[in-house]
Amino acid sequence: MDSDAGGWLWFVIDVVMVAVLAVALVYATVLWRRRRGRLEQVGERATAQLYEREAERERQADAERVRP
């Protein structure tokens, strides 16, 4: 390798690749936070539905126990 190639390879490796890595990390972080927020909302709704179903089952079981 001649001395001229070393300068631009240094630039590519130490500047361009670091910038690409930084952009990729920022992009992935933004996507992850958006998805995580949506997943938390879905999880909260699913949990509420499970509680509602269980409460309804308990009411039905209580009603059946009261009836002779």
C-alpha positions, 0 to 999 in steps of 0.5 A: 500500500502506498502512503497516499492510500493510508490517508483516505483509508484512515478517513473512511475507517475513523470518520465515515464508519464511526458516523455511520455507526452513530446514525445506525444507533440513533435510528435503532434507538428511535425505532425501539422506543416507538415499538416499546411504547406501542407494546406497553399499550397493547400489554396494558389493554390485554391485562385489563381484558384479562382482569375483566374476564376473570371478574365476570367469571367470579360473578358468574361463579358467585351467582351459581353458588347462591342459586340452589 
